[in-house]
Amino acid sequence: MDARNYLGNNLTVDMLKEIKIKKLVILTAGTEKIMRDGAKKLNFIVEIDKQKKNYLPNITTMKNLIEAFGHETDKWIGKVISLSIAIM
């Protein structure tokens, strides 16, 4: 049994490294999530590699999504996003 299947339902960098086709589909308009530090983030349900996952885009990604699709997240539903991992 693969223990990684029980690590949670969030899309992680480690998971992304293992997926060959790094494209996801946005399934929801997002819900506000309050982080431990009090910061507000949008949590989206997405499909990637035939799995539904929670996706919390970082600030840079949010700016790119707004530029690509507009500021109304309900218009993002069904959009396909290609992801990459930046090595710093």
Buried (B, 14 or more C-beta within 10 A) or exposed (E): EEEEEEEEEEBEEEBBEEBEEBEBBBBBBBEEEEEEEEEEBBBBBBBBBEEBBBBBBEEEEBEEBEEEBEEEBEEBBEBEBEBEEEEE
